[in-house]
Amino acid sequence: MNRRKWMEVALGALSAAGAGGAPRHRAAVIGQTGDGDYGHDWDTAWNDIPSVDVVAVADSNESGRRRAAQRSHAQRQYADYREMLQKEKPNFVGICSRVPDQRLGMVQAAADAGAHMLIEKPLAADLITADKIIQLADQHHVKISVGFITSVHPAVLRAREMVAAGEIGVLQEIRARGKEDKRAGGEDMAVLGPHLFDLMRLFAGDPQWVFAHITEDGQEIDRSRIRKPSEPVGPIAGNQIAAMFAFPHGMHAYFGSKSSDVPDGSRFGFSLYGSKGVIRIPITKNPGGEPMILRSRSWVEGPKGAGWQSIDAPGGKRVDNREEANRIMAIDLIQAVEQNRQPARDAIDGRWTVEMLQGIYLSQNRGARVEFPLKDRRHPLEEL
């Protein structure tokens, strides 16, 4: 199935909720209260899907586990996710924590159990781990979906169709900015950059190379500038990052995150600039922020009222909360298994976002552009 068509099927399944019939799939949930928790509400992703029973939740924190069981309607609770997987034998597992420090062990246990996985982003903190996750999925013949809900938002997919149809002319460039709150720079890129990198690939394909510049308060980074982020998402450095990616057909995309005196996150988003106009995808209100189009060759609002217009999803379908957005991805994963195809955003997509991040650091280390795929899979900050 063409990936651009999957959303129509998923939304059809949502509208058919309540169609009756005994559940055919067993889902389990893994969380880490106090250590990434359940990410962005991923424990509720399986709710109200007629073909799914949430059989259990695992969390070493008793009170957090109890609350998650209430939210997810899980039938049983476990302190140890390995015990849960062995006893319950689910065919779908939600790996929900927003920090990836224990992800490889969870993926290994789920793959050993033969379960397909819905994983909160980022897929991994480094490329070596991401490679191992993909290898595990291939060895055990299980599918992995990564939670890039912006890239599968119905209105974003409509925007993609509009770009392909030439509604903003020939695509000239892409610009993406991080949230630029108190995490501006390296942590912003590690935590929120994956959404932006995945959108770049959604619209432009696989990047060919990257050239980047990273500084800390205006000074070039060195080993003394490497630090641990507030969330364990791998080493970070710098509070100003500027990167240019090259894509096929001479198209370029730019990523930036810089500490400033206005850390309110209002610039967090993604913009596509064409010869006839601009499409803006705000992410601050994700998933409720709707894309906008400006039909202006000058990329500014015209004096005669030519302003921004909303881009509506097909049929006016809105996705206004994370629970519904997450459920769409859970349904897609189920359908991917049933139809023997890859999920809309799979482990390869997840690994690419890690590769793009490491490419930025490697370019800074070398003072030159670096080609993809990266030959050295080690994290560049560990080699600085």
C-alpha positions as CSV (number, residue, x, y, z in Angstrom):
1,M,0.0,0.0,0.0
2,N,1.2,3.5,-0.8
3,R,2.0,5.3,2.5
4,R,0.1,8.3,1.4
5,K,-3.1,6.2,1.3
6,W,-2.8,4.6,4.7
7,M,-4.5,7.4,6.6
8,E,-7.8,7.0,4.7
9,V,-7.8,3.3,5.8
10,A,-6.9,4.2,9.4
11,L,-9.6,6.9,9.7
12,G,-12.1,4.4,8.2
13,A,-11.3,2.0,10.9
14,L,-11.7,4.7,13.5
15,S,-15.2,5.5,12.2
16,A,-16.1,1.9,12.3
17,A,-15.3,1.6,16.0
18,G,-18.0,-0.2,17.8
19,A,-18.6,-2.6,14.9
20,G,-18.7,-5.5,17.4
21,G,-17.0,-8.9,17.3
22,A,-14.6,-10.5,19.7
23,P,-11.2,-8.9,20.1
24,R,-8.6,-10.6,17.9
25,H,-5.4,-8.9,19.2
26,R,-3.7,-8.8,22.6
27,A,-1.9,-5.6,23.4
28,A,0.4,-4.8,26.4
29,V,1.9,-1.6,27.6
30,I,5.3,-0.9,29.0
31,G,5.9,2.4,31.0
32,Q,8.5,3.9,33.3
33,T,7.0,6.2,35.9
34,G,9.5,8.7,36.9
35,D,11.8,7.8,34.0
36,G,10.0,9.0,30.8
37,D,6.7,7.9,32.2
38,Y,4.3,6.9,29.3
39,G,5.6,9.5,26.9
40,H,2.9,11.5,25.3
41,D,-0.1,9.4,26.4
42,W,1.0,6.3,24.5
43,D,-0.6,4.0,27.2
44,T,-4.0,5.1,25.8
45,A,-3.2,4.4,22.1
46,W,-5.1,1.0,22.1
47,N,-8.2,2.3,23.8
48,D,-11.5,2.0,21.9
49,I,-10.1,-0.2,19.1
50,P,-12.7,-3.0,18.8
51,S,-10.2,-5.6,17.7
52,V,-7.8,-5.1,20.7
53,D,-7.8,-6.3,24.3
54,V,-5.3,-4.5,26.5
55,V,-4.3,-7.5,28.5
56,A,-1.6,-5.9,30.8
57,V,0.6,-3.0,31.8
58,A,4.1,-3.2,33.2
59,D,5.8,-0.5,35.3
60,S,8.2,-0.9,38.2
61,N,6.5,2.0,40.0
62,E,3.4,0.7,41.8
63,S,1.3,3.9,41.9
64,G,2.2,4.8,38.3
65,R,1.4,1.3,37.2
66,R,-2.0,1.5,38.9
67,R,-2.8,4.8,37.2
68,A,-1.7,3.5,33.8
69,A,-3.9,0.5,34.2
70,Q,-6.9,2.8,34.8
71,R,-6.0,4.9,31.8
72,S,-5.3,2.0,29.4
73,H,-8.1,-0.3,30.8
74,A,-5.4,-3.0,31.2
75,Q,-6.7,-6.2,32.7
76,R,-3.6,-7.1,34.7
77,Q,-0.5,-5.4,36.1
78,Y,3.2,-6.4,36.4
79,A,6.2,-4.8,38.0
80,D,8.5,-6.5,35.5
81,Y,7.9,-6.2,31.7
82,R,9.8,-9.4,30.9
83,E,7.5,-11.4,33.2
84,M,4.5,-9.7,31.6
85,L,5.7,-10.5,28.1
86,Q,6.4,-14.2,29.0
87,K,3.1,-14.7,30.7
88,E,0.7,-12.7,28.6
89,K,2.2,-13.4,25.1
90,P,0.8,-10.2,23.5
91,N,1.1,-9.7,19.8
92,F,1.3,-5.9,20.1
93,V,3.3,-3.9,22.7
94,G,3.4,-0.2,23.4
95,I,6.9,0.9,24.5
96,C,5.9,4.2,26.0
97,S,8.7,6.0,27.9
98,R,9.9,9.1,26.2
99,V,13.5,8.4,27.2
100,P,15.4,5.6,25.3
101,D,17.9,4.5,27.9
102,Q,16.3,1.1,28.5
103,R,14.7,0.8,25.0
104,L,17.0,-1.9,23.6
105,G,16.2,-4.3,26.4
106,M,12.5,-3.7,26.0
107,V,12.7,-4.2,22.2
108,Q,14.7,-7.4,22.7
109,A,12.1,-8.8,25.1
110,A,9.2,-7.8,22.9
111,A,10.9,-9.2,19.8
112,D,11.7,-12.5,21.7
113,A,8.0,-12.7,22.5
114,G,7.1,-12.2,18.8
115,A,5.3,-8.9,19.5
116,H,5.0,-6.0,17.1
117,M,5.9,-2.6,18.7
118,L,4.6,0.9,18.8
119,I,7.5,3.0,20.2
120,E,7.6,6.6,21.5
121,K,10.3,8.7,19.7
122,P,13.2,8.9,19.6
123,L,13.8,5.4,18.5
124,A,17.2,5.4,20.2
125,A,19.8,7.7,21.6
126,D,22.5,6.6,19.1
127,L,22.9,4.9,15.8
128,I,24.5,1.7,17.1
129,T,21.4,1.1,19.2
130,A,19.1,2.0,16.4
131,D,20.9,-0.5,14.1
132,K,20.5,-3.2,16.7
133,I,16.8,-2.5,17.1
134,I,16.2,-2.8,13.3
135,Q,18.3,-6.0,13.3
136,L,16.1,-7.5,16.1
137,A,13.0,-6.6,14.2
138,D,14.3,-8.3,11.0
139,Q,15.5,-11.4,12.9
140,H,12.2,-11.9,14.7
141,H,10.0,-10.8,11.7
142,V,8.2,-8.2,13.8
143,K,7.2,-4.7,12.8
144,I,8.0,-1.4,14.6
145,S,6.1,1.8,14.4
146,V,7.7,5.0,15.8
147,G,5.4,7.8,17.2
148,F,5.9,10.6,14.8
149,I,2.3,11.8,15.0
150,T,2.9,15.0,13.1
151,S,4.0,13.2,10.0
152,V,0.8,11.2,9.9
153,H,-1.6,14.0,10.8
154,P,-4.4,14.0,8.1
155,A,-3.9,17.7,7.3
156,V,-0.1,17.3,7.1
157,L,-0.7,14.5,4.5
158,R,-3.0,16.8,2.7
159,A,-0.3,19.5,2.6
160,R,2.1,16.9,1.2
161,E,-0.4,16.2,-1.6
162,M,-0.7,19.9,-2.3
163,V,3.1,20.3,-2.6
164,A,3.2,17.3,-4.9
165,A,0.5,18.9,-7.0
166,G,2.4,22.1,-7.4
167,E,0.1,24.3,-5.3
168,I,3.1,26.3,-4.0
169,G,5.0,25.9,-7.2
170,V,8.5,24.3,-7.4
171,L,9.7,23.6,-3.9
172,Q,12.7,25.9,-3.2
173,E,13.7,25.1,0.4
174,I,12.5,23.8,3.8
175,R,13.1,25.6,7.1
176,A,12.6,24.0,10.5
177,R,13.1,25.4,13.9
178,G,13.2,23.7,17.3
179,K,11.1,24.7,20.2
180,E,13.9,27.0,21.5
181,D,12.7,27.0,25.1
182,K,15.2,26.5,27.9
183,R,16.5,23.4,26.1
184,A,17.5,25.4,23.0
185,G,20.4,23.9,21.1
186,G,21.5,20.3,21.7
187,E,18.7,19.1,24.0
188,D,16.1,20.7,21.8
189,M,17.5,18.9,18.8
190,A,17.7,15.6,20.6
191,V,14.2,15.7,22.1
192,L,12.1,17.5,19.5
193,G,14.3,17.5,16.4
194,P,13.2,14.0,15.4
195,H,9.7,15.4,14.5
196,L,11.3,18.0,12.3
197,F,13.8,15.6,10.7
198,D,11.1,13.1,10.0
199,L,9.0,15.8,8.3
200,M,11.9,16.7,6.1
201,R,12.1,13.2,4.8
202,L,8.3,13.0,4.4
203,F,8.4,15.9,2.0
204,A,11.9,15.7,0.4
205,G,13.1,12.1,0.6
206,D,16.3,10.8,2.1
207,P,19.1,13.4,2.8
208,Q,22.3,13.1,0.9
209,W,24.6,15.2,3.1
210,V,24.7,17.7,5.9
211,F,26.8,20.7,6.8
212,A,26.5,22.2,10.3
213,H,27.8,24.7,12.8
214,I,27.4,24.3,16.6
215,T,28.4,26.8,19.3
216,E,27.9,27.4,23.0
217,D,27.4,31.1,23.8
218,G,29.2,31.9,20.6
219,Q,32.2,29.6,21.2
220,E,33.0,26.5,19.2
221,I,32.1,23.4,21.1
222,D,34.8,21.0,22.5
223,R,34.8,18.2,25.0
224,S,34.3,20.6,27.9
225,R,31.0,21.7,26.4
226,I,29.5,18.2,26.3
227,R,26.8,17.6,28.9
228,K,24.0,15.3,30.0
229,P,20.5,16.6,29.1
230,S,17.6,16.8,31.6
231,E,16.2,13.7,29.9
232,P,18.6,10.8,29.1
233,V,18.5,11.0,25.3
234,G,22.2,10.8,24.8
235,P,25.0,13.4,25.0
236,I,24.4,16.9,23.9
237,A,26.4,20.1,23.2
238,G,25.8,23.6,22.2
239,N,23.0,26.2,22.6
240,Q,23.1,27.3,19.0
241,I,22.8,24.9,16.1
242,A,22.5,25.7,12.4
243,A,22.4,22.9,9.9
244,M,21.8,22.5,6.1
245,F,20.7,19.2,4.6
246,A,21.0,18.4,0.9
247,F,18.2,16.4,-0.7
248,P,17.7,15.0,-4.2
249,H,17.1,17.4,-7.1
250,G,19.2,20.1,-5.5
251,M,16.7,20.9,-2.7
252,H,18.0,22.0,0.7
253,A,16.5,22.0,4.2
254,Y,17.6,24.0,7.2
255,F,17.4,23.2,10.9
256,G,18.0,25.8,13.6
257,S,17.7,26.0,17.4
258,K,19.2,28.9,19.3
259,S,19.0,30.1,22.9
260,S,17.4,33.6,23.0
261,D,15.6,36.1,25.2
262,V,12.2,34.8,24.0
263,P,12.1,31.1,25.1
264,D,8.3,30.6,24.6
265,G,8.4,27.9,21.9
266,S,6.2,29.8,19.5
267,R,8.6,29.3,16.5
268,F,8.6,25.5,16.8
269,G,7.5,24.4,13.4
270,F,8.2,23.5,9.8
271,S,7.9,25.6,6.6
272,L,8.0,24.7,2.9
273,Y,8.9,27.5,0.6
274,G,7.9,27.2,-3.1
275,S,8.1,29.4,-6.1
276,K,4.4,30.3,-5.7
277,G,3.9,30.2,-2.0
278,V,4.5,28.9,1.5
279,I,3.1,26.1,3.6
280,R,3.6,26.4,7.4
281,I,3.2,23.4,9.7
282,P,3.1,24.6,13.4
283,I,4.1,22.0,15.9
284,T,3.7,23.9,19.2
285,K,0.0,22.8,19.3
286,N,0.7,19.3,18.1
287,P,-1.5,17.5,17.2
288,G,-4.1,20.3,17.0
289,G,-2.1,22.9,15.1
290,E,-3.4,23.0,11.5
291,P,-1.1,23.7,8.5
292,M,-1.5,27.0,6.7
293,I,-0.9,28.0,3.1
294,L,0.2,31.4,1.8
295,R,-0.2,31.8,-1.9
296,S,2.3,34.5,-2.4
297,R,5.4,34.4,-4.7
298,S,7.1,36.9,-2.4
299,W,6.5,34.7,0.7
300,V,4.8,37.6,2.5
301,E,1.2,38.6,2.8
302,G,0.1,40.9,0.0
303,P,-1.4,44.4,0.3
304,K,-4.7,43.2,-1.3
305,G,-5.6,40.7,1.4
306,A,-3.8,37.6,0.1
307,G,-3.2,36.0,3.5
308,W,-2.8,32.7,5.2
309,Q,-5.5,30.1,4.7
310,S,-6.0,26.9,6.7
311,I,-5.3,23.5,5.1
312,D,-8.1,21.1,6.0
313,A,-7.8,17.4,6.1
314,P,-9.9,15.3,3.6
315,G,-13.5,15.3,4.8
316,G,-12.8,18.0,7.4
317,K,-11.4,15.3,9.7
318,R,-9.6,16.9,12.7
319,V,-7.3,15.2,15.2
320,D,-7.5,17.5,18.2
321,N,-5.9,15.4,21.0
322,R,-3.0,13.0,21.4
323,E,-5.1,10.0,22.3
324,E,-6.8,10.1,18.9
325,A,-3.5,10.7,17.1
326,N,-1.8,7.9,19.0
327,R,-4.8,5.6,18.2
328,I,-4.4,6.3,14.5
329,M,-0.9,5.0,14.7
330,A,-1.9,1.9,16.7
331,I,-4.5,1.1,14.1
332,D,-2.0,1.6,11.3
333,L,0.4,-0.8,13.0
334,I,-2.4,-3.4,13.2
335,Q,-3.2,-3.0,9.6
336,A,0.4,-3.1,8.6
337,V,0.6,-6.6,10.2
338,E,-2.6,-7.7,8.6
339,Q,-1.7,-6.4,5.2
340,N,2.0,-7.4,5.4
341,R,3.3,-3.9,4.8
342,Q,5.5,-1.5,6.7
343,P,3.9,0.9,9.2
344,A,3.5,4.5,8.1
345,R,6.5,5.6,10.2
346,D,8.6,2.6,10.8
347,A,12.0,1.8,12.4
348,I,13.9,2.9,9.3
349,D,12.2,6.3,9.6
350,G,13.1,6.4,13.3
351,R,16.7,5.5,12.6
352,W,17.0,8.3,9.9
353,T,16.2,10.9,12.5
354,V,19.0,9.6,14.7
355,E,21.4,9.6,11.7
356,M,20.5,13.2,10.8
357,L,21.2,14.3,14.4
358,Q,24.6,12.5,14.5
359,G,25.4,13.8,11.1
360,I,25.0,17.4,12.5
361,Y,27.5,16.7,15.3
362,L,29.9,14.9,13.0
363,S,29.9,17.8,10.5
364,Q,30.8,20.2,13.4
365,N,33.6,17.9,14.4
366,R,35.1,17.8,10.9
367,G,34.3,21.3,9.9
368,A,33.0,19.9,6.6
369,R,29.9,18.4,5.1
370,V,29.3,14.7,5.8
371,E,27.6,12.2,3.5
372,F,24.8,9.8,4.4
373,P,24.6,7.1,5.4
374,L,27.3,7.6,8.1
375,K,30.1,5.1,7.9
376,D,31.0,5.6,11.6
377,R,27.9,4.6,13.7
378,R,29.4,5.9,17.0
379,H,28.0,9.0,18.5
380,P,30.3,11.9,17.3
381,L,30.3,13.6,20.7
382,E,31.8,10.5,22.2
383,E,34.7,10.9,19.7
384,L,35.1,14.6,20.0
